[in-house]
Amino acid sequence: MKERALPKYAQLKKEILNWLDVGKLQPNEQMPSENEIAEQFGLSRQTVRQTLGELEQEGRLYRIQGKGTFAAEPRRSENRLDVQSIGLVTTYISDYIFPNIVRGAEAAIRAKGYSLLLSSTDNDKGKERDSLSMLTSQPLSGLIIEPTKSAEGNPNLDYFLALNNRRIPYVMINAKYPEISCPCLVIDDEEGGNLAAGHLLKLGHRRIAGFFKTDDQQGLLRLKGFMRAHQSEGHSLHPDFVTSYRTEEKAEKPVAAAERLLGRPEGERPTALVCYNDMLALQLLEVIRKLGLSVPNDVSIIGFDDSSLATATEVKLTTLTHPKEKMGEDAAQMLFELISSGGASVPASKMYKPDLVIRESTRKLS
């Protein structure tokens, strides 16, 4: 729902909740008066009173007769060990490899007697803010967070500062905002891109096209590794053979680029494709079929993540591994270390090395 579609009192409520969540209003700090809020936001006093009343009923504010309205204490125990709930924010929940990550984290969290609170951002920074606001407004022991569009900055820095101020521990998975100091668990994405391109170069391919989503760090690093493999082998990479795209472009841009490149005459088109992930590889596999070409006889193709999609079609994909459930489990264990030490002991970040899984979608050129 767009912001302008919300009723005025709901817009005001969202703004005041933001003040509380990011620490603009500290516990027991007095709110501006109804008149001041009404003037600031161009609202009637009745609308302001309705909003403050709802927040008071929800325990976010409290009123002292004759003095005014104040920010309530956070609804969480001072002892995080007593709260027994963990928040998990991922870009997606029900798609692709994310159910496996959630499954691994949930198993470890429940084994410790904690409950799991799930939220997804749909890879939208505004929704990331909403997720952080929703989760931090309730009792919480800690957070596991997958950054949203991690290559495009962090407009929600105030929320992470608020987490630090409230001593709510958190870890990040798959990527990390560079300005944030917290443990993280990531794949060596650059090495994955290097292994993919290096494998094809060793098979004799010289015209290799790469397709990478570059609004997250994973895609940028996979592209970097792809380029490094060409450089280390002394082979030039044609500028037309690298396609970058953003989340909003979905598969439309890489599909159009693949159609254009693979539609060239046999001696000019790519003999191999390296894809950002297995999902994209399957979409480009369909392009190859539509053009009357075959894998791997005409075109070799490599994915990334070794998802269930890699073996879902008649062509089994060569791909790079992702730990999935193991990452979720390790992230939970890392968070428990932070919780139990009260932040005094910070576990080291973890980088998983991807393995190349060779299946039937790549072949050696004669």
Residue frames as qw, qx, qy, qz and C-alpha x, y, z in Angstrom:
[[0.000, 0.888, 0.460, 0.000, 0.00, 0.00, 0.00],
 [0.390, 0.505, -0.042, 0.769, 1.33, 3.43, -0.89],
 [0.257, -0.195, -0.502, 0.803, 1.94, 5.88, 1.93],
 [0.220, -0.028, -0.069, -0.973, -0.56, 8.40, 0.56],
 [0.550, -0.265, -0.648, -0.456, -3.30, 5.73, 0.64],
 [0.402, -0.259, -0.747, 0.462, -3.04, 5.44, 4.43],
 [0.254, -0.877, -0.378, -0.155, -5.48, 7.43, 6.59],
 [0.130, 0.802, -0.264, 0.519, -3.92, 10.53, 8.11],
 [0.636, -0.648, 0.318, -0.272, -3.91, 9.14, 11.63],
 [0.975, -0.024, 0.150, 0.162, -2.16, 5.96, 10.37],
 [0.586, 0.628, -0.143, 0.491, 0.52, 8.04, 8.63],
 [0.204, -0.784, 0.332, -0.484, 1.10, 9.94, 11.86],
 [0.877, -0.398, 0.236, -0.130, 1.18, 6.71, 13.84],
 [0.909, 0.259, -0.006, 0.326, 3.82, 5.29, 11.53],
 [0.308, 0.735, -0.242, 0.553, 5.94, 8.43, 11.94],
 [0.479, -0.697, 0.340, -0.412, 5.73, 8.36, 15.75],
 [0.976, -0.157, 0.150, 0.030, 6.56, 4.65, 15.80],
 [0.723, 0.503, -0.145, 0.451, 9.63, 5.50, 13.75],
 [0.085, -0.789, 0.328, -0.512, 10.64, 8.10, 16.38],
 [0.768, -0.492, 0.320, -0.254, 10.35, 5.40, 19.04],
 [0.982, 0.122, 0.068, 0.129, 12.09, 2.67, 17.04],
 [0.658, 0.509, -0.163, 0.530, 15.18, 4.68, 16.10],
 [0.574, -0.376, -0.375, 0.623, 15.53, 6.38, 19.47],
 [0.097, 0.494, 0.131, 0.854, 14.50, 9.87, 18.43],
 [0.560, -0.590, 0.064, -0.577, 12.21, 9.63, 21.47],
 [0.283, 0.259, -0.854, 0.351, 13.91, 7.94, 24.41],
 [0.482, -0.466, -0.742, 0.017, 11.97, 5.99, 27.07],
 [0.335, -0.681, -0.477, 0.442, 10.17, 8.34, 29.48],
 [0.190, -0.103, 0.170, 0.961, 10.87, 11.36, 27.26],
 [0.322, 0.577, 0.476, -0.580, 7.90, 13.68, 26.88],
 [0.430, 0.475, 0.628, 0.443, 6.14, 13.86, 23.53],
 [0.002, -0.103, -0.139, -0.985, 5.46, 17.21, 21.84],
 [0.364, 0.289, 0.532, -0.707, 2.02, 18.54, 22.71],
 [0.487, 0.505, 0.711, 0.048, -1.05, 17.73, 20.65],
 [0.256, 0.919, 0.096, -0.283, -1.06, 21.29, 19.32],
 [0.139, -0.698, 0.576, 0.402, 2.61, 21.08, 18.30],
 [0.418, 0.002, 0.868, 0.268, 2.12, 17.76, 16.50],
 [0.431, 0.703, 0.555, -0.106, -1.04, 19.01, 14.79],
 [0.164, 0.916, -0.133, -0.342, 0.80, 22.11, 13.54],
 [0.285, -0.518, 0.715, 0.374, 3.88, 20.14, 12.45],
 [0.290, 0.080, 0.905, 0.302, 1.91, 17.66, 10.33],
 [0.299, 0.014, -0.309, -0.903, -1.01, 19.86, 9.31],
 [0.350, -0.299, -0.878, -0.126, -3.56, 17.70, 11.12],
 [0.483, -0.638, -0.132, -0.585, -6.51, 18.33, 13.38],
 [0.226, -0.466, 0.691, -0.505, -6.13, 17.87, 17.14],
 [0.867, -0.032, 0.245, -0.433, -8.77, 15.14, 16.96],
 [0.862, 0.396, -0.316, 0.016, -6.61, 13.13, 14.53],
 [0.245, 0.555, -0.654, 0.452, -3.55, 13.60, 16.76],
 [0.530, -0.337, 0.526, -0.574, -5.52, 12.58, 19.85],
 [0.950, 0.123, 0.006, -0.289, -6.78, 9.43, 18.08],
 [0.705, 0.481, -0.481, 0.199, -3.24, 8.45, 17.11],
 [0.011, 0.501, -0.662, 0.557, -1.77, 9.03, 20.56],
 [0.738, -0.213, 0.330, -0.548, -4.67, 7.12, 22.10],
 [0.949, 0.217, -0.198, -0.115, -3.99, 4.05, 19.95],
 [0.528, 0.489, -0.572, 0.393, -0.28, 4.12, 20.77],
 [0.320, -0.445, 0.557, -0.624, -1.11, 4.43, 24.46],
 [0.901, -0.060, 0.148, -0.403, -3.42, 1.39, 24.25],
 [0.890, 0.339, -0.289, 0.096, -0.62, -0.55, 22.53],
 [0.784, -0.545, -0.003, 0.295, 1.79, 0.29, 25.32],
 [0.645, 0.359, 0.052, 0.673, 4.13, 2.47, 23.25],
 [0.021, 0.502, -0.128, 0.855, 3.16, 5.70, 25.05],
 [0.366, -0.528, -0.710, 0.288, 1.78, 6.57, 28.49],
 [0.062, -0.710, -0.170, -0.680, -0.04, 9.63, 29.78],
 [0.353, -0.272, -0.587, 0.676, 0.41, 11.49, 33.08],
 [0.055, -0.842, -0.520, -0.132, -2.58, 13.62, 34.01],
 [0.186, -0.966, -0.056, 0.168, -1.69, 17.30, 33.94],
 [0.427, -0.613, 0.464, 0.476, 1.83, 16.71, 32.53],
 [0.457, 0.591, -0.429, -0.507, 1.47, 15.17, 29.07],
 [0.979, 0.173, 0.023, -0.105, 2.30, 12.07, 27.03],
 [0.253, -0.716, 0.640, 0.112, 5.58, 10.17, 27.32],
 [0.640, 0.368, -0.650, -0.180, 7.46, 7.41, 25.47],
 [0.892, -0.375, 0.124, -0.217, 7.05, 4.07, 27.23],
 [0.374, -0.539, 0.745, 0.124, 9.87, 1.74, 28.17],
 [0.456, 0.292, -0.733, -0.412, 10.59, -0.89, 25.48],
 [0.869, -0.177, 0.139, -0.440, 8.41, -3.96, 25.93],
 [0.814, 0.278, -0.492, 0.134, 11.29, -6.33, 26.50],
 [0.794, -0.571, -0.081, 0.190, 13.15, -7.76, 29.43],
 [0.041, -0.901, 0.430, 0.048, 16.46, -6.15, 30.38],
 [0.475, -0.360, 0.794, 0.119, 17.81, -9.69, 30.45],
 [0.521, 0.394, -0.487, -0.580, 17.80, -10.87, 26.82],
 [0.128, 0.119, -0.985, 0.004, 18.04, -14.47, 27.98],
 [0.275, 0.300, 0.744, -0.529, 14.50, -14.10, 29.38],
 [0.443, 0.420, -0.109, -0.785, 12.93, -12.83, 26.13],
 [0.534, 0.029, 0.843, 0.049, 13.27, -16.08, 24.15],
 [0.633, 0.678, 0.366, -0.074, 12.51, -14.80, 20.65],
 [0.414, -0.304, 0.469, 0.718, 14.74, -14.28, 17.61],
 [0.505, 0.734, 0.121, -0.437, 13.88, -12.17, 14.56],
 [0.562, -0.051, 0.632, 0.531, 14.93, -13.26, 11.07],
 [0.384, 0.781, 0.047, -0.490, 14.83, -10.76, 8.19],
 [0.534, -0.047, 0.664, 0.521, 15.57, -12.10, 4.71],
 [0.168, 0.253, -0.362, -0.881, 15.03, -10.64, 1.25],
 [0.681, -0.043, -0.455, -0.572, 12.64, -13.50, 0.48],
 [0.532, -0.300, 0.672, -0.419, 11.17, -16.34, 2.56],
 [0.812, 0.181, 0.491, -0.259, 9.25, -18.78, 0.36],
 [0.713, 0.681, -0.124, -0.112, 11.31, -18.62, -2.85],
 [0.543, 0.660, -0.490, 0.172, 14.46, -20.23, -4.16],
 [0.588, 0.132, -0.684, 0.411, 17.08, -21.14, -1.48],
 [0.187, -0.468, 0.320, -0.802, 15.52, -19.05, 1.30],
 [0.844, -0.353, -0.108, -0.390, 13.24, -21.76, 2.76],
 [0.865, 0.043, -0.393, 0.308, 16.38, -23.84, 3.34],
 [0.254, 0.390, -0.393, 0.793, 18.13, -20.98, 5.14],
 [0.522, -0.439, 0.116, -0.721, 15.04, -20.38, 7.29],
 [0.925, -0.187, -0.293, -0.153, 14.76, -24.11, 8.03],
 [0.692, 0.156, -0.468, 0.527, 18.33, -24.29, 9.27],
 [0.005, -0.379, 0.336, -0.862, 17.96, -21.20, 11.46],
 [0.678, -0.376, -0.067, -0.628, 14.58, -22.30, 12.81],
 [0.889, -0.118, -0.439, 0.061, 15.85, -25.74, 13.83],
 [0.514, 0.149, -0.468, 0.704, 18.75, -24.24, 15.79],
 [0.206, -0.375, 0.162, -0.889, 16.56, -21.52, 17.33],
 [0.784, -0.336, -0.176, -0.491, 13.84, -23.90, 18.48],
 [0.808, -0.012, -0.523, 0.271, 16.42, -26.36, 19.84],
 [0.283, 0.163, -0.448, 0.832, 17.47, -23.59, 22.24],
 [0.114, -0.573, -0.732, 0.351, 13.87, -23.00, 23.30],
 [0.033, 0.372, -0.027, -0.927, 13.48, -19.73, 21.41],
 [0.529, 0.646, 0.535, -0.131, 10.63, -18.73, 19.11],
 [0.393, -0.007, 0.456, 0.798, 11.26, -17.39, 15.60],
 [0.287, 0.778, 0.296, -0.475, 9.75, -14.19, 14.17],
 [0.555, 0.154, 0.563, 0.593, 10.00, -14.06, 10.37],
 [0.271, 0.839, 0.155, -0.446, 9.89, -11.08, 8.02],
 [0.647, 0.190, 0.455, 0.582, 10.88, -10.56, 4.39],
 [0.047, -0.619, 0.033, 0.783, 11.78, -7.36, 2.56],
 [0.686, 0.618, 0.380, 0.049, 11.11, -8.51, -1.04],
 [0.620, 0.033, 0.182, 0.763, 14.51, -6.89, -1.65],
 [0.030, 0.801, 0.262, 0.537, 12.99, -3.44, -1.07],
 [0.351, 0.162, -0.472, 0.792, 14.73, -1.02, 1.28],
 [0.417, -0.356, 0.052, -0.835, 11.47, 0.55, 2.40],
 [0.871, -0.259, -0.305, -0.284, 10.19, -2.89, 3.38],
 [0.648, 0.091, -0.554, 0.515, 13.47, -3.56, 5.18],
 [0.048, -0.298, 0.333, -0.893, 12.74, -0.51, 7.30],
 [0.704, -0.290, -0.116, -0.638, 9.21, -1.76, 7.96],
 [0.858, -0.074, -0.505, 0.059, 10.56, -5.19, 8.93],
 [0.431, 0.149, -0.530, 0.715, 13.05, -3.73, 11.38],
 [0.310, -0.309, 0.169, -0.883, 10.36, -1.46, 12.83],
 [0.812, -0.239, -0.286, -0.449, 7.92, -4.33, 13.25],
 [0.816, -0.043, -0.527, 0.234, 10.41, -6.70, 14.87],
 [0.356, 0.156, -0.472, 0.792, 12.03, -4.19, 17.22],
 [0.402, -0.402, 0.016, -0.823, 8.63, -3.02, 18.50],
 [0.885, -0.326, -0.145, -0.298, 8.18, -6.30, 20.36],
 [0.653, -0.606, 0.453, 0.022, 10.20, -8.42, 22.80],
 [0.793, 0.559, -0.236, 0.063, 13.32, -9.61, 21.03],
 [0.788, -0.496, 0.218, 0.291, 16.52, -11.39, 22.05],
 [0.318, -0.462, 0.529, 0.637, 18.40, -10.81, 18.80],
 [0.633, 0.660, 0.058, -0.401, 18.22, -10.60, 15.01],
 [0.571, -0.059, 0.637, 0.515, 19.54, -12.41, 11.96],
 [0.343, 0.793, 0.104, -0.493, 19.45, -9.98, 9.03],
 [0.625, 0.223, 0.497, 0.559, 20.07, -10.37, 5.32],
 [0.033, -0.504, 0.039, 0.862, 20.83, -6.88, 3.98],
 [0.542, 0.677, 0.492, -0.075, 18.58, -5.59, 1.22],
 [0.542, 0.791, 0.030, 0.283, 20.32, -4.44, -1.99],
 [0.698, -0.598, 0.016, 0.394, 23.58, -4.47, -0.07],
 [0.580, 0.102, 0.261, 0.765, 25.52, -2.83, -2.93],
 [0.071, 0.661, 0.346, 0.663, 23.32, 0.28, -2.88],
 [0.015, -0.402, 0.350, -0.846, 24.00, 1.78, 0.55],
 [0.326, -0.368, -0.826, 0.277, 22.07, 1.64, 3.79],
 [0.175, -0.509, -0.128, -0.833, 19.32, 4.27, 4.16],
 [0.726, -0.560, -0.299, -0.266, 18.15, 2.44, 7.31],
 [0.484, 0.308, -0.560, 0.597, 21.34, 3.11, 9.26],
 [0.323, -0.457, 0.304, -0.771, 19.33, 4.78, 12.03],
 [0.899, -0.243, -0.111, -0.347, 17.63, 1.46, 12.79],
 [0.844, 0.118, -0.410, 0.325, 20.96, -0.33, 13.10],
 [0.154, 0.426, -0.430, 0.781, 22.25, 2.41, 15.39],
 [0.626, -0.408, 0.117, -0.654, 19.11, 1.98, 17.48],
 [0.947, -0.087, -0.307, -0.028, 19.81, -1.77, 17.72],
 [0.578, 0.274, -0.469, 0.610, 23.30, -0.97, 18.96],
 [0.164, -0.454, 0.301, -0.823, 21.98, 1.56, 21.48],
 [0.793, -0.307, 0.049, -0.524, 19.45, -0.95, 22.81],
 [0.208, -0.459, 0.861, -0.067, 22.11, -3.66, 22.92],
 [0.883, 0.233, 0.283, -0.293, 20.06, -5.96, 20.73],
 [0.369, -0.421, 0.715, 0.419, 22.64, -8.31, 19.16],
 [0.769, 0.548, 0.136, -0.299, 22.45, -9.15, 15.47],
 [0.479, -0.271, 0.674, 0.492, 24.36, -10.97, 12.75],
 [0.527, 0.593, -0.155, -0.588, 24.14, -10.64, 8.98],
 [0.707, 0.033, 0.687, 0.165, 23.97, -13.35, 6.33],
 [0.659, 0.553, 0.433, 0.269, 24.85, -13.49, 2.62],
 [0.372, 0.608, 0.012, 0.702, 26.24, -9.92, 2.72],
 [0.436, -0.594, -0.394, 0.549, 27.03, -7.08, 5.13],
 [0.134, 0.969, 0.097, 0.183, 26.61, -3.34, 5.05],
 [0.684, 0.326, -0.312, 0.573, 30.25, -2.21, 5.08],
 [0.040, -0.593, 0.285, -0.752, 29.76, 0.50, 7.72],
 [0.784, -0.472, 0.011, -0.403, 28.16, -1.92, 10.20],
 [0.126, 0.459, -0.839, 0.262, 30.34, -3.76, 12.71],
 [0.806, -0.154, 0.355, -0.448, 28.75, -7.13, 13.38],
 [0.422, -0.197, 0.863, 0.197, 29.54, -10.78, 12.71],
 [0.663, 0.446, -0.131, -0.587, 28.48, -12.00, 9.28],
 [0.641, -0.040, 0.755, 0.134, 28.26, -15.24, 7.34],
 [0.492, 0.690, -0.176, -0.501, 28.90, -15.03, 3.60],
 [0.909, 0.249, 0.267, 0.203, 29.86, -17.12, 0.61],
 [0.338, -0.475, 0.410, 0.701, 33.18, -16.40, -1.10],
 [0.599, 0.685, 0.345, -0.232, 31.21, -15.09, -4.04],
 [0.222, 0.819, -0.430, -0.310, 34.25, -13.76, -5.86],
 [0.241, -0.349, 0.895, 0.140, 35.86, -17.18, -5.78],
 [0.595, 0.369, 0.690, -0.183, 32.61, -18.68, -7.05],
 [0.510, 0.813, 0.013, -0.282, 32.63, -16.41, -10.08],
 [0.028, 0.705, -0.679, -0.205, 36.29, -17.22, -10.63],
 [0.451, -0.103, 0.886, -0.003, 35.65, -20.99, -10.43],
 [0.636, 0.563, 0.468, -0.243, 32.74, -20.79, -12.88],
 [0.453, 0.840, -0.208, -0.215, 34.62, -18.86, -15.55],
 [0.146, -0.618, 0.766, 0.104, 37.86, -20.77, -14.91],
 [0.638, 0.082, 0.762, -0.079, 36.07, -24.09, -15.46],
 [0.654, 0.692, 0.273, -0.139, 34.77, -22.94, -18.84],
 [0.199, 0.861, -0.437, -0.166, 38.12, -21.50, -19.89],
 [0.359, -0.410, 0.836, 0.060, 39.80, -24.84, -19.10],
 [0.665, 0.334, 0.664, -0.074, 37.18, -26.52, -21.29],
 [0.432, 0.111, 0.536, 0.717, 38.36, -24.37, -24.19],
 [0.115, 0.854, 0.498, 0.097, 35.63, -21.71, -24.18],
 [0.395, -0.040, 0.010, 0.918, 36.77, -18.21, -25.12],
 [0.228, -0.339, -0.256, -0.876, 33.47, -16.48, -25.83],
 [0.317, -0.389, -0.807, 0.311, 31.86, -16.60, -22.37],
 [0.201, -0.579, -0.174, -0.771, 28.96, -14.30, -21.48],
 [0.262, -0.183, -0.744, 0.587, 28.22, -13.37, -17.86],
 [0.328, -0.608, -0.384, -0.613, 24.90, -12.23, -16.35],
 [0.417, -0.157, -0.636, 0.630, 25.02, -10.71, -12.86],
 [0.274, -0.855, -0.383, -0.219, 22.57, -8.90, -10.59],
 [0.520, 0.248, -0.280, 0.768, 24.61, -5.99, -9.27],
 [0.309, -0.694, 0.029, -0.650, 22.43, -4.25, -6.66],
 [0.815, -0.565, 0.103, -0.077, 23.70, -6.74, -4.08],
 [0.193, -0.754, 0.619, 0.105, 27.26, -7.49, -3.06],
 [0.757, -0.033, 0.650, 0.061, 26.94, -11.14, -4.04],
 [0.695, 0.655, 0.284, 0.084, 26.39, -10.26, -7.69],
 [0.153, 0.941, -0.303, 0.007, 29.16, -7.67, -7.76],
 [0.430, -0.585, 0.686, 0.048, 31.64, -10.13, -6.25],
 [0.788, 0.195, 0.579, 0.078, 30.59, -12.94, -8.61],
 [0.542, 0.836, 0.051, 0.070, 31.15, -10.55, -11.52],
 [0.113, -0.868, 0.483, 0.011, 34.55, -9.60, -10.09],
 [0.637, -0.295, 0.707, 0.081, 35.57, -13.25, -9.89],
 [0.748, 0.532, 0.394, 0.044, 34.29, -13.86, -13.43],
 [0.356, 0.916, -0.171, 0.065, 36.47, -11.03, -14.71],
 [0.363, -0.723, 0.587, 0.018, 39.46, -12.12, -12.61],
 [0.817, 0.010, 0.568, 0.099, 39.41, -15.60, -14.16],
 [0.660, 0.716, 0.160, 0.162, 39.70, -14.10, -17.64],
 [0.054, 0.935, -0.333, 0.107, 42.50, -11.79, -16.58],
 [0.563, -0.554, 0.613, 0.015, 44.50, -14.50, -14.82],
 [0.792, 0.174, 0.559, 0.176, 44.22, -16.77, -17.87],
 [0.219, -0.369, 0.413, 0.803, 45.23, -13.93, -20.19],
 [0.183, 0.440, 0.772, 0.420, 41.97, -13.94, -22.15],
 [0.111, -0.039, -0.011, -0.993, 40.15, -10.73, -23.10],
 [0.146, 0.496, 0.808, -0.281, 36.50, -10.30, -22.20],
 [0.077, 0.395, 0.474, 0.783, 34.29, -8.61, -24.80],
 [0.152, 0.014, 0.358, -0.921, 32.27, -5.72, -23.25],
 [0.607, -0.058, -0.326, -0.723, 29.08, -6.94, -24.93],
 [0.648, -0.061, -0.758, -0.037, 29.40, -10.25, -23.13],
 [0.219, -0.163, -0.696, 0.664, 28.79, -8.84, -19.63],
 [0.316, -0.566, -0.426, -0.631, 25.21, -8.00, -18.64],
 [0.124, -0.095, -0.673, 0.723, 24.39, -6.42, -15.28],
 [0.348, -0.518, -0.512, -0.590, 20.86, -5.91, -14.00],
 [0.185, -0.245, 0.519, -0.797, 18.94, -4.81, -10.91],
 [0.204, 0.204, 0.897, -0.335, 16.21, -6.53, -8.91],
 [0.446, 0.523, 0.280, -0.670, 13.45, -4.44, -10.52],
 [0.414, 0.489, -0.538, -0.548, 14.51, -5.57, -13.99],
 [0.879, -0.048, 0.414, -0.233, 13.99, -9.22, -12.93],
 [0.674, -0.061, 0.628, 0.385, 14.97, -11.51, -15.80],
 [0.521, 0.803, 0.266, -0.115, 13.77, -9.16, -18.55],
 [0.116, 0.894, -0.386, -0.194, 17.13, -7.48, -19.15],
 [0.338, -0.441, 0.810, 0.186, 19.32, -10.62, -19.06],
 [0.651, 0.348, 0.674, -0.010, 16.80, -12.55, -21.18],
 [0.471, 0.868, 0.072, -0.143, 16.81, -9.80, -23.82],
 [0.045, -0.794, 0.578, 0.184, 20.62, -9.68, -23.75],
 [0.531, -0.170, 0.824, 0.100, 20.85, -13.47, -24.08],
 [0.655, 0.586, 0.472, -0.072, 18.45, -13.45, -27.04],
 [0.316, 0.916, -0.191, -0.158, 20.56, -10.79, -28.74],
 [0.194, -0.667, 0.708, 0.128, 23.91, -12.50, -28.07],
 [0.543, -0.037, 0.838, 0.045, 22.80, -16.04, -28.89],
 [0.622, 0.673, 0.348, -0.195, 21.02, -14.83, -32.03],
 [0.097, 0.793, -0.473, -0.373, 24.35, -13.94, -33.61],
 [0.787, 0.412, -0.440, -0.135, 26.02, -16.17, -36.22],
 [0.946, -0.250, -0.180, 0.102, 27.70, -19.28, -34.85],
 [0.702, 0.199, -0.221, 0.647, 31.23, -17.87, -34.91],
 [0.050, 0.502, -0.144, 0.851, 30.22, -14.71, -33.06],
 [0.654, -0.580, -0.148, -0.462, 27.80, -15.86, -30.39],
 [0.343, -0.580, 0.657, -0.337, 28.87, -16.99, -26.90],
 [0.613, 0.104, -0.775, -0.109, 29.70, -20.65, -26.47],
 [0.474, -0.295, -0.740, 0.375, 29.04, -20.50, -22.72],
 [0.279, -0.717, -0.110, -0.629, 27.02, -18.53, -20.14],
 [0.354, -0.098, -0.702, 0.610, 27.76, -17.86, -16.46],
 [0.325, -0.660, -0.430, -0.523, 24.64, -16.88, -14.52],
 [0.207, -0.550, 0.379, -0.715, 24.12, -14.98, -11.27],
 [0.488, -0.173, 0.735, -0.438, 22.15, -17.93, -9.88],
 [0.227, 0.112, 0.952, 0.172, 20.36, -21.14, -10.82],
 [0.345, 0.661, 0.543, -0.386, 17.03, -19.35, -11.24],
 [0.273, 0.762, -0.239, -0.536, 18.45, -17.12, -13.95],
 [0.122, -0.325, 0.871, 0.348, 20.23, -20.09, -15.54],
 [0.347, 0.359, 0.866, -0.037, 16.89, -21.85, -16.03],
 [0.341, 0.798, 0.248, -0.430, 15.38, -18.72, -17.56],
 [0.157, 0.698, -0.521, -0.466, 18.28, -18.45, -20.01],
 [0.317, -0.060, 0.933, 0.156, 18.04, -22.18, -20.70],
 [0.458, 0.615, 0.603, -0.218, 14.55, -21.46, -22.05],
 [0.255, 0.830, -0.198, -0.454, 16.01, -18.76, -24.32],
 [0.133, -0.433, 0.825, 0.337, 18.51, -21.27, -25.66],
 [0.409, 0.266, 0.873, -0.007, 15.72, -23.73, -26.44],
 [0.402, 0.770, 0.343, -0.358, 13.59, -21.11, -28.18],
 [0.184, 0.781, -0.421, -0.423, 16.50, -20.24, -30.46],
 [0.927, 0.312, -0.159, -0.136, 16.79, -23.87, -31.51],
 [0.290, 0.603, -0.686, 0.285, 20.08, -24.38, -29.69],
 [0.876, -0.332, -0.343, -0.064, 20.93, -27.09, -27.18],
 [0.264, -0.748, 0.530, -0.299, 22.84, -27.41, -23.91],
 [0.342, -0.759, 0.222, 0.507, 25.68, -28.30, -23.82],
 [0.721, 0.280, 0.462, 0.434, 26.22, -29.08, -27.51],
 [0.317, 0.743, 0.215, 0.549, 25.76, -25.47, -28.68],
 [0.111, -0.731, 0.227, -0.634, 25.98, -23.56, -25.39],
 [0.538, -0.169, -0.703, 0.433, 27.38, -24.49, -21.98],
 [0.303, -0.706, -0.079, -0.635, 25.75, -22.86, -18.96],
 [0.454, -0.062, -0.694, 0.555, 26.63, -22.53, -15.26],
 [0.397, -0.777, -0.307, -0.379, 24.42, -21.42, -12.37],
 [0.171, 0.362, -0.596, 0.696, 25.13, -20.60, -8.73],
 [0.513, -0.344, 0.366, -0.696, 23.74, -21.85, -5.36],
 [0.229, 0.048, -0.971, -0.055, 23.15, -25.54, -6.21],
 [0.518, 0.016, 0.335, -0.787, 19.46, -25.03, -5.52],
 [0.604, 0.210, 0.752, -0.161, 16.74, -27.60, -6.16],
 [0.569, 0.735, 0.033, -0.367, 16.28, -25.89, -9.55],
 [0.007, 0.654, -0.693, -0.303, 19.72, -27.09, -10.65],
 [0.098, -0.078, 0.980, 0.156, 18.38, -30.62, -11.13],
 [0.468, 0.385, 0.524, -0.599, 14.73, -29.75, -11.84],
 [0.645, 0.588, -0.142, -0.466, 14.91, -30.03, -15.65],
 [0.972, 0.210, 0.062, 0.086, 16.18, -32.61, -18.09],
 [0.547, 0.579, -0.307, 0.521, 19.46, -30.63, -18.27],
 [0.693, -0.627, -0.237, 0.268, 21.20, -30.88, -14.91],
 [0.162, 0.952, -0.116, 0.230, 23.08, -27.67, -14.19],
 [0.656, 0.073, -0.325, 0.677, 26.74, -27.28, -13.41],
 [0.272, -0.871, -0.152, -0.379, 26.67, -24.85, -10.49],
 [0.250, 0.398, -0.588, 0.658, 28.40, -23.55, -7.35],
 [0.477, -0.438, -0.745, 0.161, 27.37, -24.65, -3.86],
 [0.228, -0.560, 0.168, -0.779, 25.69, -22.53, -1.20],
 [0.143, 0.067, -0.896, 0.414, 25.47, -23.88, 2.39],
 [0.471, -0.418, -0.460, -0.626, 21.80, -22.84, 2.83],
 [0.744, -0.570, -0.311, -0.159, 20.58, -24.72, 5.93],
 [0.744, -0.145, -0.274, 0.592, 24.11, -24.75, 7.37],
 [0.183, 0.360, -0.043, 0.914, 24.30, -20.97, 7.03],
 [0.499, -0.595, -0.213, -0.593, 20.98, -20.55, 8.85],
 [0.843, -0.420, -0.310, 0.128, 22.08, -22.91, 11.62],
 [0.629, 0.025, -0.202, 0.750, 25.50, -21.25, 11.98],
 [0.029, -0.522, -0.053, -0.851, 23.93, -17.78, 12.06],
 [0.667, -0.618, -0.231, -0.345, 21.69, -18.84, 14.94],
 [0.840, -0.289, -0.246, 0.387, 24.61, -20.34, 16.85],
 [0.427, 0.267, -0.090, 0.859, 26.67, -17.19, 16.29],
 [0.290, -0.618, -0.123, -0.721, 23.80, -15.06, 17.58],
 [0.796, -0.535, -0.279, -0.056, 23.48, -17.24, 20.70],
 [0.699, -0.035, -0.238, 0.673, 27.17, -16.59, 21.43],
 [0.080, 0.427, -0.011, 0.901, 26.50, -12.87, 21.33],
 [0.573, -0.595, -0.239, -0.511, 23.42, -13.20, 23.53],
 [0.848, -0.390, -0.316, 0.168, 25.06, -15.41, 26.16],
 [0.608, -0.032, -0.181, 0.772, 28.12, -13.14, 26.46],
 [0.070, -0.863, -0.331, 0.376, 26.08, -9.95, 26.53],
 [0.464, 0.877, -0.018, 0.127, 28.13, -8.73, 23.58],
 [0.422, -0.791, 0.419, 0.147, 31.41, -9.07, 25.50],
 [0.482, -0.234, 0.760, 0.367, 32.57, -11.86, 23.19],
 [0.578, 0.604, -0.083, -0.543, 32.09, -11.26, 19.46],
 [0.818, 0.036, 0.545, 0.182, 32.43, -14.40, 17.33],
 [0.176, -0.376, 0.547, 0.727, 34.50, -14.21, 14.18],
 [0.646, 0.472, -0.066, -0.596, 32.70, -13.79, 10.87],
 [0.657, -0.050, 0.741, 0.129, 32.51, -16.83, 8.63],
 [0.454, 0.560, -0.376, -0.582, 33.13, -17.23, 4.90],
 [0.836, 0.078, 0.539, -0.065, 32.11, -20.44, 3.16],
 [0.060, -0.427, 0.684, 0.588, 34.11, -21.66, 0.18],
 [0.790, 0.350, 0.089, -0.495, 31.88, -22.65, -2.75],
 [0.490, -0.177, 0.806, 0.281, 32.51, -25.92, -4.58],
 [0.428, 0.346, -0.458, -0.698, 31.99, -26.40, -8.29],
 [0.656, 0.122, 0.713, -0.215, 29.41, -29.13, -8.93],
 [0.162, 0.352, -0.644, -0.660, 29.99, -30.36, -12.48],
 [0.646, 0.309, 0.641, -0.277, 26.93, -31.81, -14.17],
 [0.584, 0.289, 0.652, 0.388, 25.84, -32.11, -17.79],
 [0.266, 0.919, 0.271, -0.107, 25.31, -28.45, -18.76],
 [0.005, 0.864, -0.422, -0.274, 28.97, -27.84, -19.60],
 [0.943, 0.161, 0.228, 0.180, 31.22, -29.58, -22.09],
 [0.452, -0.490, 0.406, 0.625, 34.72, -29.34, -23.51],
 [0.543, 0.748, -0.079, -0.373, 35.07, -27.68, -26.88],
 [0.899, 0.131, 0.279, 0.310, 36.80, -29.73, -29.54]]
